[in-house]
């Protein structure tokens, strides 16, 4: 049975910077060994202790849909995921484990694993298990191909764990999740919803925490020697004495028998220091150094989380993230993805070459050019507006102009232009592949030798300083693995570079080590080098390319790996 699903029917039910991405020169965790070495599955960062209203109910009498939270009124809730496709009437295996592997045959053989689904995913399966090999609940065959162990899910939609499963990514929206950007250094990510005292401990900057400290200091001051009623008596006796008491007498009255040594003040945590010049020295490991049973880690300003649920607790708004941690919402702001999108090439409405105005300019002028007369200004074109070119160019006063389909001309320096390289020599007639031009910052998708889609990208920043040189490597590779979303993080590699962390980066295609084609919502400078080496796309473009490329993703899966039987699409990167 084929594993390809038509894009219109694709229902991906799964759940689990800036200008940076995890595109270093080493493979991502589980990348090279997903099917062959280790599980390759994402691991939940925490199982948070939640308020009663967010905990699974012990008994559910009515069927509920995964992700439905009828027990708690929604507070700025992200939209619910799409309904399952109508062509499958059931049953559905709902994943209740943090993640579950999907195999080409019943059994846990690593070499047979080709994908995975995350908590809350709904997998269309056939009615009865086919085998109980190493799986007491039996192996279910997916309608779209593959097998999954029933121990890690349930076909009972009334099960409490189904009701409180992870929110599913919304494929029909610009972004699959609601994303929030951390605004301040030191913001905590909690393993559990903290009590008020714990908030004061881990967030001393809170007004309520400052007030509590002041009250404690006043209470402590009232208990110090010399602040009791006897102090007045001692003061009166001093005036009656011939002279002031000796130092020894004062110390004795205060209960001090020897001069104490002044302890050295411990250094303040990095996030409480006023000097920000060494912030780039902070590492991801240090962010977890304060971790305990309550605190998972601290965050640097600019980190992003993906929101699973929003709720109120202790008079405060909170996010439960897709990694199972809890964050104070008042330290974040939500972000929206750009609605920029490339063009579908059909040879009639749009065809190569295509151009876009890019950079910091809002518009770029076009011109009428008649013979040897100087160019005359015509209509301006807004940034990121696709421009159909004729392929003709000319030079006037040492300035290069390109002809548009309307007959006007635009300066070559104001636009990015699709200039794909030659097709791979051994290309199959209907093979899907991507052409990435790092000089022009464009991507063209092909089926065989036919271009079908074109858009802008942002590749790696180049620098003469080796530690800051993140240029995207040139060459030809195949997509190794695809993830609806995956977290990217890393340490700064040079002075001035900060650590970064973005939960659930959308629509990721790894093709070489940690280099990937993926969506980027944290910047909108498509057409300009912005990344640490990855190929950044606007979210809508990333989704289009994700659904276009091989290997295909069966319904319900969150990620899939290529193999000899399911090769990934080629990615050709050139200047």
C-alpha positions as CSV (number, residue, x, y, z in Angstrom):
1,X,0.0,0.0,0.0
2,X,1.4,3.4,-1.0
3,X,2.3,5.8,1.8
4,X,1.5,8.9,-0.2
5,X,-1.7,10.8,0.7
6,X,-3.0,13.6,-1.5
7,X,-2.3,17.0,0.1
8,X,-6.0,17.8,0.3
9,X,-6.6,14.7,2.4
10,X,-3.5,15.0,4.6
11,X,-4.5,15.2,8.2
12,X,-1.5,15.5,10.4
13,X,-2.6,14.8,14.0
14,X,0.5,15.2,16.2
15,X,1.5,17.3,19.1
16,X,4.6,17.5,21.0
17,X,16.2,32.0,16.1
18,X,16.0,35.8,16.2
19,X,17.1,34.8,12.8
20,X,18.8,31.6,14.0
21,X,18.1,27.9,13.6
22,X,19.7,24.7,14.8
23,X,21.7,24.4,11.6
24,X,25.2,23.6,13.0
25,X,27.6,21.2,11.3
26,X,26.7,18.2,13.4
27,X,23.6,16.0,13.1
28,X,20.6,16.8,15.3
29,X,19.8,14.3,18.1
30,X,18.4,11.1,16.6
31,X,19.0,12.3,13.1
32,X,21.4,9.8,11.6
33,X,20.3,7.0,13.8
34,X,16.5,7.4,13.9
35,X,15.7,4.0,12.4
36,X,19.0,2.3,13.1
37,X,20.5,3.7,16.3
38,X,18.3,4.6,19.3
39,X,14.6,5.3,19.2
40,X,14.8,8.6,17.4
41,X,11.6,9.7,19.2
42,X,11.1,13.0,21.0
43,X,11.1,12.7,24.8
44,X,8.7,14.7,26.9
45,X,10.6,17.3,29.0
46,X,8.3,17.1,31.9
47,X,5.0,15.7,33.3
48,X,3.8,18.9,35.0
49,X,1.6,18.9,38.0
50,X,-1.4,20.9,36.9
51,X,-4.4,22.5,38.7
52,X,-7.3,20.1,39.4
53,X,-9.3,21.6,36.5
54,X,-6.6,20.6,34.0
55,X,-6.1,17.1,35.3
56,X,-7.7,14.1,33.7
57,X,-11.1,13.3,35.1
58,X,-11.3,9.8,36.7
59,X,-14.5,9.0,34.8
60,X,-15.7,10.3,31.5
61,X,-19.3,9.3,30.5
62,X,-19.5,11.0,27.1
63,X,-17.2,10.6,24.1
64,X,-14.8,13.5,23.7
65,X,-12.5,14.6,21.0
66,X,-8.8,14.7,21.5
67,X,-7.7,18.1,22.7
68,X,-11.2,19.2,23.7
69,X,-11.1,21.0,27.1
70,X,-14.7,21.4,28.0
71,X,-13.9,21.1,31.7
72,X,-12.0,24.4,31.7
73,X,-13.3,27.6,30.1
74,X,-10.8,28.6,27.4
75,X,-8.6,31.6,28.1
76,X,-7.1,32.8,24.9
77,X,-7.0,29.2,23.8
78,X,-5.3,28.3,20.5
79,X,-7.8,27.0,17.9
80,X,-8.6,23.3,17.9
81,X,-7.0,21.0,15.4
82,X,-8.8,19.8,12.2
83,X,-11.3,17.0,12.3
84,X,-10.2,13.6,11.0
85,X,-10.8,13.0,7.3
86,X,-14.3,11.6,6.6
87,X,-13.1,8.7,4.4
88,X,-12.1,6.7,7.5
89,X,-15.1,5.8,9.8
90,X,-12.8,4.3,12.4
91,X,-11.4,2.9,14.5
92,X,-8.8,5.5,15.5
93,X,-5.9,4.7,17.7
94,X,-5.2,7.8,19.9
95,X,-1.6,8.0,21.1
96,X,-1.5,8.3,24.9
97,X,2.3,7.9,25.3
98,X,4.7,10.8,24.7
99,X,5.5,9.4,21.3
100,X,5.1,6.1,19.4
101,X,7.2,4.5,16.6
102,X,5.6,3.4,13.4
103,X,7.1,0.3,11.7
104,X,6.9,-1.3,8.3
105,X,6.1,-4.6,9.9
106,X,4.7,-5.8,13.3
107,X,7.6,-5.7,15.7
108,X,10.1,-3.3,17.3
109,X,13.0,-3.9,14.8
110,X,14.9,-0.6,14.5
111,X,15.6,-1.1,10.9
112,X,11.8,-1.3,10.2
113,X,10.9,2.0,11.9
114,X,10.1,4.7,9.3
115,X,8.1,7.3,11.4
116,X,6.6,8.4,14.6
117,X,3.5,10.0,16.1
118,X,3.3,12.2,19.2
119,X,0.9,12.3,22.1
120,X,-2.7,13.0,21.1
121,X,-2.2,11.9,17.4
122,X,-5.2,10.0,15.9
123,X,-4.0,7.2,13.7
124,X,-6.5,5.6,11.3
125,X,-6.2,1.9,11.9
126,X,-7.9,-1.3,10.8
127,X,-10.3,-2.9,13.2
128,X,-8.3,-5.8,14.7
129,X,-4.7,-6.2,15.7
130,X,-2.7,-8.4,13.4
131,X,-0.1,-9.7,16.0
132,X,0.8,-9.6,19.7
133,X,4.5,-10.0,19.1
134,X,6.3,-8.0,21.9
135,X,3.0,-6.0,22.3
136,X,0.3,-7.3,24.6
137,X,-2.4,-5.0,23.2
138,X,-1.5,-6.1,19.7
139,X,-0.1,-4.4,16.6
140,X,-2.6,-2.3,14.6
141,X,-2.1,-1.8,10.9
142,X,-2.5,1.8,9.8
143,X,-4.8,2.5,6.9
144,X,-2.1,4.4,5.1
145,X,0.5,1.8,5.7
146,X,2.7,0.8,8.7
147,X,2.1,-0.8,12.1
148,X,1.9,0.6,15.6
149,X,1.8,-1.1,19.0
150,X,-1.5,-0.7,20.8
151,X,0.2,-0.5,24.2
152,X,1.0,3.1,23.5
153,X,-2.5,4.3,22.7
154,X,-6.2,3.5,22.9
155,X,-9.1,3.0,20.5
156,X,-11.5,4.0,23.3
157,X,-12.3,7.7,22.6
158,X,-14.0,8.0,26.1
159,X,-10.7,7.3,27.8
160,X,-9.6,10.2,30.1
161,X,-6.2,10.4,28.5
162,X,-7.8,11.1,25.2
163,X,-9.6,14.1,26.5
164,X,-6.5,15.6,28.0
165,X,-4.1,14.6,25.2
166,X,-1.8,17.1,23.6
167,X,-3.3,19.7,21.3
168,X,-2.8,18.8,17.7
169,X,-1.0,21.1,15.1
170,X,-3.4,23.0,13.0
171,X,-2.3,22.4,9.4
172,X,-4.9,24.7,7.9
173,X,-3.6,27.8,9.8
174,X,-0.5,29.8,8.9
175,X,1.3,28.3,11.9
176,X,0.6,24.8,13.4
177,X,0.7,26.1,17.0
178,X,0.4,29.4,18.9
179,X,3.9,30.6,19.5
180,X,5.1,32.9,22.2
181,X,8.4,34.8,22.5
182,X,10.1,35.2,25.9
183,X,10.6,38.9,26.6
184,X,13.0,38.8,29.5
185,X,16.2,37.0,30.6
186,X,15.7,34.5,33.4
187,X,12.1,33.6,32.7
188,X,11.5,30.2,34.4
189,X,10.1,27.1,32.7
190,X,8.5,25.1,35.5
191,X,8.0,21.3,35.7
192,X,4.9,22.0,37.8
193,X,2.6,24.9,38.4
194,X,4.3,26.7,41.2
195,X,2.7,27.8,44.5
196,X,2.8,31.4,45.5
197,X,5.8,30.9,47.7
198,X,7.6,29.1,44.9
199,X,6.8,31.9,42.5
200,X,8.4,34.3,45.0
201,X,11.4,32.1,45.2
202,X,12.1,31.6,41.5
203,X,10.8,35.0,40.3
204,X,12.1,37.6,42.8
205,X,11.4,40.4,40.4
206,X,7.6,40.0,40.9
207,X,6.0,42.9,42.8
208,X,4.4,40.4,45.2
209,X,7.8,38.8,45.8
210,X,9.4,42.2,46.6
211,X,6.6,43.0,49.0
212,X,7.0,39.7,50.7
213,X,10.7,40.2,51.1
214,X,10.2,43.7,52.6
215,X,7.7,42.4,55.1
216,X,10.1,39.6,56.1
217,X,13.0,42.1,56.5
218,X,10.9,44.3,58.7
219,X,9.9,41.4,60.8
220,X,13.5,40.2,61.1
221,X,14.6,43.8,62.1
222,X,12.1,43.8,64.9
223,X,13.7,40.7,66.3
224,X,17.3,41.9,66.3
225,X,19.2,42.6,69.6
226,X,18.7,46.2,70.7
227,X,15.3,46.5,69.1
228,X,13.4,45.1,72.2
229,X,11.9,46.9,75.1
230,X,15.2,46.4,77.0
231,X,16.9,48.7,74.6
232,X,15.2,51.7,76.1
233,X,16.3,50.8,79.6
234,X,19.9,50.5,78.4
235,X,19.7,53.8,76.6
236,X,18.5,55.5,79.8
237,X,21.3,53.9,81.8
238,X,23.9,55.3,79.4
239,X,22.8,58.9,80.2
240,X,23.3,58.2,84.0
241,X,26.8,56.7,83.6
242,X,29.9,58.8,83.6
243,X,30.6,57.9,80.1
244,X,29.7,55.7,77.1
245,X,30.1,51.9,77.5
246,X,33.1,50.2,76.0
247,X,32.9,48.4,72.7
248,X,33.2,45.1,74.5
249,X,30.2,46.1,76.6
250,X,28.1,46.9,73.6
251,X,29.0,43.7,71.8
252,X,28.3,41.7,75.0
253,X,24.8,43.3,75.3
254,X,24.2,42.4,71.7
255,X,25.2,38.8,72.4
256,X,28.3,39.0,70.2
257,X,31.4,37.4,71.8
258,X,33.8,37.8,68.9
259,X,33.9,39.8,65.7
260,X,32.2,37.7,62.9
261,X,34.0,37.3,59.6
262,X,32.2,39.0,56.7
263,X,31.1,36.2,54.4
264,X,31.8,36.8,50.7
265,X,28.7,37.6,48.7
266,X,28.0,34.9,46.2
267,X,27.8,36.1,42.6
268,X,24.3,36.9,41.3
269,X,22.9,34.5,38.7
270,X,23.5,35.5,35.1
271,X,20.0,36.7,34.6
272,X,20.1,39.1,37.6
273,X,23.4,40.8,36.6
274,X,23.3,44.3,35.2
275,X,26.4,43.8,33.0
276,X,25.1,42.2,29.8
277,X,28.5,42.2,28.0
278,X,29.1,38.5,28.9
279,X,25.6,37.3,28.2
280,X,26.9,35.4,25.1
281,X,28.9,33.2,27.4
282,X,25.7,31.7,28.8
283,X,25.1,28.1,27.5
284,X,22.1,25.9,27.4
285,X,23.6,23.7,30.1
286,X,23.8,26.7,32.4
287,X,20.2,27.5,31.8
288,X,19.3,24.2,33.6
289,X,21.9,24.6,36.4
290,X,19.2,25.9,38.8
291,X,16.8,23.1,38.0
292,X,15.2,21.1,40.7
293,X,11.9,19.3,41.3
294,X,9.9,22.5,40.4
295,X,12.1,24.5,38.0
296,X,13.2,22.9,34.7
297,X,15.4,25.8,33.4
298,X,15.7,29.5,32.8
299,X,15.2,31.2,29.4
300,X,17.1,33.8,27.5
301,X,15.1,36.7,26.0
302,X,14.1,35.7,22.5
303,X,13.4,32.0,23.2
304,X,10.1,30.7,21.8
305,X,7.6,28.2,23.2
306,X,4.8,26.5,21.4
307,X,1.5,26.7,23.4
308,X,-0.5,23.6,24.1
309,X,-3.0,25.1,26.6
310,X,-3.6,28.5,28.3
311,X,-5.0,28.6,31.9
312,X,-5.3,30.8,35.0
313,X,-3.8,29.8,38.3
314,X,-3.0,31.9,41.4
315,X,-4.4,35.0,39.7
316,X,-2.0,34.6,36.8
317,X,-2.1,33.5,33.2
318,X,0.0,30.5,32.3
319,X,1.1,28.5,29.2
320,X,1.4,24.8,29.2
321,X,3.9,24.2,26.4
322,X,4.0,21.4,23.9
323,X,7.0,20.0,25.7
324,X,5.0,19.6,28.9
325,X,6.4,22.5,30.8
326,X,4.6,25.5,32.4
327,X,5.6,29.2,31.7
328,X,4.2,32.5,33.1
329,X,2.4,34.1,30.1
330,X,3.0,37.6,31.4
331,X,6.7,37.2,30.4
332,X,5.8,36.4,26.8
333,X,4.1,37.9,23.8
334,X,2.4,35.9,21.1
335,X,3.7,36.1,17.5
336,X,2.1,35.6,14.1
337,X,3.6,34.1,11.0
338,X,4.1,36.1,7.8
339,X,1.4,35.5,5.2
340,X,3.9,35.8,2.4
341,X,3.6,33.0,-0.1
342,X,5.4,32.1,-3.3
343,X,3.7,31.3,-6.6
344,X,2.5,28.1,-8.3
345,X,4.0,27.8,-11.8
346,X,1.6,26.5,-14.4
347,X,3.2,27.9,-17.5
348,X,0.2,30.2,-18.2
349,X,-0.5,32.4,-15.2
350,X,3.0,32.2,-13.8
351,X,6.3,30.9,-15.3
352,X,10.0,31.4,-14.8
353,X,11.6,33.9,-14.3
354,X,9.8,35.4,-11.3
355,X,11.1,38.3,-9.1
356,X,10.2,39.9,-5.8
357,X,11.1,43.2,-4.3
358,X,13.0,42.5,-1.1
359,X,15.1,44.0,1.7
360,X,14.2,47.0,3.9
361,X,12.4,48.9,1.2
362,X,8.6,49.0,1.2
363,X,8.3,49.6,-2.5
364,X,10.4,49.7,-5.6
365,X,9.7,51.9,-8.7
366,X,9.3,50.5,-12.2
367,X,10.1,52.5,-15.3
368,X,9.1,53.1,-18.9
369,X,12.1,52.9,-21.2
370,X,11.8,54.1,-24.8
371,X,14.8,53.9,-27.0
372,X,17.7,55.9,-25.8
373,X,15.6,58.2,-23.7
374,X,16.2,58.3,-19.9
375,X,13.9,55.9,-18.0
376,X,10.6,57.5,-16.8
377,X,9.1,56.4,-13.5
378,X,6.0,54.3,-13.7
379,X,4.0,52.3,-11.1
380,X,5.8,51.3,-7.8
381,X,5.7,47.6,-6.7
382,X,5.3,46.7,-3.1
383,X,7.8,44.5,-1.3
384,X,7.3,40.7,-1.5
385,X,4.9,41.1,-4.5
386,X,5.6,38.5,-7.2
387,X,6.6,40.0,-10.5
388,X,6.4,38.1,-13.7
389,X,9.4,38.8,-15.9
390,X,9.9,38.2,-19.6
391,X,13.5,37.2,-19.4
392,X,14.7,40.3,-21.2
393,X,17.2,42.7,-19.6
394,X,19.0,45.9,-20.7
395,X,21.5,48.3,-19.3
396,X,21.0,52.1,-19.1
397,X,23.7,54.4,-17.7
398,X,25.4,51.4,-16.1
399,X,22.2,50.3,-14.4
400,X,20.7,46.9,-15.2
401,X,16.9,46.7,-15.7
402,X,14.6,43.7,-16.1
403,X,11.5,43.7,-18.2
404,X,8.2,42.8,-16.5
405,X,5.2,41.2,-18.3
406,X,3.4,44.5,-18.3
407,X,6.1,46.1,-20.4
408,X,7.6,48.2,-17.5
409,X,11.2,47.8,-16.3
410,X,12.6,47.4,-12.8
411,X,16.1,47.8,-11.5
412,X,17.9,44.5,-11.1
413,X,19.3,45.6,-7.8
414,X,15.8,46.0,-6.3
415,X,14.7,42.4,-6.8
416,X,15.6,38.8,-6.2
417,X,15.2,36.7,-9.4
418,X,14.7,32.9,-9.8
419,X,17.8,31.6,-11.5
420,X,17.8,27.8,-11.0
421,X,20.7,25.7,-11.9
422,X,20.8,22.6,-14.1
423,X,18.7,19.5,-13.1
424,X,20.5,16.5,-11.6
425,X,21.7,14.2,-14.4
426,X,20.0,11.0,-13.2
427,X,16.7,12.6,-12.5
428,X,13.6,10.4,-12.9
429,X,10.8,11.8,-15.1
430,X,8.4,12.6,-12.3
431,X,10.9,13.0,-9.5
432,X,10.2,15.9,-7.0
433,X,13.2,18.0,-6.1
434,X,14.2,21.5,-4.9
435,X,16.6,24.0,-6.3
436,X,18.0,26.6,-3.9
437,X,20.0,29.5,-5.2
438,X,22.0,31.1,-2.3
439,X,23.1,34.1,-4.5
440,X,19.5,35.0,-5.3
441,X,17.9,33.6,-2.2
442,X,15.2,31.8,-4.1
443,X,13.8,28.3,-4.2
444,X,12.2,26.5,-7.1
445,X,10.4,23.2,-6.7
446,X,10.3,20.8,-9.7
447,X,8.5,17.7,-10.8
448,X,11.0,16.2,-13.2
449,X,12.2,19.0,-15.4
450,X,9.0,21.0,-14.9
451,X,9.1,23.9,-12.4
452,X,5.9,24.0,-10.3
453,X,6.6,26.5,-7.4
454,X,8.9,29.4,-6.7
455,X,9.5,31.6,-3.7
456,X,12.0,33.5,-1.6
457,X,14.3,32.0,1.1
458,X,16.7,33.1,3.7
459,X,19.9,31.0,3.8
460,X,22.9,31.2,6.2
461,X,24.7,34.4,7.0
462,X,28.3,34.7,5.6
463,X,31.2,36.3,7.4
464,X,35.0,36.6,7.0
465,X,35.2,35.7,10.7
466,X,35.2,31.9,10.9
467,X,33.2,31.6,14.1
468,X,30.5,33.9,12.6
469,X,30.4,32.3,9.1
470,X,27.2,30.3,8.9
471,X,26.9,30.0,5.1
472,X,24.7,27.3,3.8
473,X,26.9,24.5,2.2
474,X,26.6,23.9,-1.5
475,X,25.9,20.5,-2.9
476,X,23.2,17.9,-3.6
477,X,21.5,15.8,-1.0
478,X,18.2,14.0,-0.3
479,X,15.7,14.8,2.4
480,X,16.7,12.5,5.2
481,X,13.7,13.1,7.6
482,X,10.6,15.3,7.8
483,X,9.0,16.6,11.0
484,X,5.7,18.6,11.2
485,X,7.5,20.4,14.0
486,X,10.7,19.9,16.0
487,X,12.6,22.0,18.6
488,X,15.8,23.7,17.6
489,X,18.3,25.1,20.0
490,X,22.0,25.7,20.5
491,X,24.7,27.7,22.0
492,X,26.3,30.8,20.5
493,X,29.4,30.0,18.4
494,X,31.1,33.4,18.6
495,X,31.3,36.6,20.7
496,X,28.0,38.3,20.6
497,X,26.0,35.2,19.6
498,X,23.5,34.2,22.3
499,X,22.1,30.7,22.9
500,X,18.7,30.1,21.2
501,X,15.8,27.8,21.6
502,X,12.6,27.6,19.5
503,X,10.1,25.0,20.3
504,X,8.3,23.2,17.5
505,X,9.9,24.9,14.5
506,X,7.3,24.2,11.7
507,X,7.7,22.0,8.7
508,X,11.3,20.8,8.9
509,X,13.1,18.8,6.2
510,X,16.6,17.7,7.3
511,X,18.8,17.0,4.3
512,X,22.4,17.2,5.5
513,X,23.7,16.9,9.1
514,X,21.7,19.6,10.9
515,X,20.9,21.6,7.8
516,X,17.3,21.8,7.0
517,X,14.6,23.5,4.9
518,X,12.1,24.8,7.4
519,X,9.5,27.5,8.2
520,X,10.7,30.6,10.1
521,X,8.2,32.8,11.8
522,X,10.7,34.8,14.0
523,X,11.7,37.0,11.1
524,X,10.2,38.2,7.8
525,X,13.4,39.1,5.9
526,X,12.9,36.5,3.2
527,X,15.3,37.2,0.4
528,X,18.1,38.1,2.8
529,X,20.7,35.8,4.5
530,X,19.4,35.3,8.1
531,X,20.1,31.8,9.4
532,X,22.8,29.7,10.9
533,X,22.9,27.7,7.7
534,X,19.4,26.3,7.3
535,X,17.1,27.4,4.4
536,X,14.4,29.5,6.0
537,X,11.0,29.8,4.3
538,X,7.9,31.7,5.2
539,X,5.5,29.4,7.1
540,X,3.0,29.0,4.2
541,X,5.9,28.3,1.8
542,X,7.4,25.8,4.3
543,X,4.0,24.0,4.6
544,X,3.6,23.8,0.8
545,X,7.1,22.4,0.3
546,X,6.6,20.0,3.3
547,X,3.6,18.5,1.7
548,X,5.2,18.5,-1.8
549,X,8.4,16.6,-1.0
550,X,9.1,13.0,-0.4
551,X,9.0,10.9,1.7
552,X,5.2,11.4,2.1
553,X,3.8,11.6,5.6
554,X,0.9,9.3,6.4
555,X,-2.1,10.7,8.3
556,X,-1.5,11.1,12.0
557,X,2.3,10.9,11.9
558,X,4.4,13.7,13.1
559,X,7.6,12.7,11.5
560,X,9.0,10.2,8.9
561,X,12.4,9.1,7.7
562,X,13.4,8.3,4.2
563,X,14.8,4.9,3.2
564,X,15.8,3.0,0.1
565,X,12.2,2.1,-0.5
566,X,11.0,5.6,0.3
567,X,13.7,8.0,-0.9
568,X,13.6,11.6,0.0
569,X,13.4,14.4,-2.5
570,X,16.6,16.0,-3.6
571,X,17.8,19.3,-2.4
572,X,20.3,21.0,-4.7
573,X,22.0,24.1,-3.3
574,X,24.1,26.3,-5.6
575,X,25.2,29.9,-6.1
